Every structure is written in structure tokens, then in C-alpha cells.
Amino acid sequence: MTDKNSPKKHGKSGEAREERLKAALKANMARRKAQAKARAASGDKTGKDEG
């Protein structure tokens, strides 16, 4: 069987997609880090299920 996600057709569109994904991932990680920092600073446990 052949791999569907094999990088055989890696042209300009593939590189542009990689760059977009990389930028989106970086932004997402920064946002998550900021959210975690804010939660830790506030000490808020509304998201936790204590039961």
C-alpha cells in the first residue's frame, strides 16, 4: 500500500501549507500558554470537576 500523506508532491503549495500550519500551531501554542498562565495566576478552578 502507498502512504496517502507521503510528501511526493511537495511544490510551492506544499511549502506554503507547511508555513501556514507552522504559524497556526505557533499562535495556538502561545494562546494556550497564555491561558494556562492566566488560570494559574487567578487560581480559578471553575474548569475542574471536583465531585
HELIX and SHEET records of a PDB file:
HELIX    1   1 LYS A   12  SER A   42  1                                  31    
END                                                                             
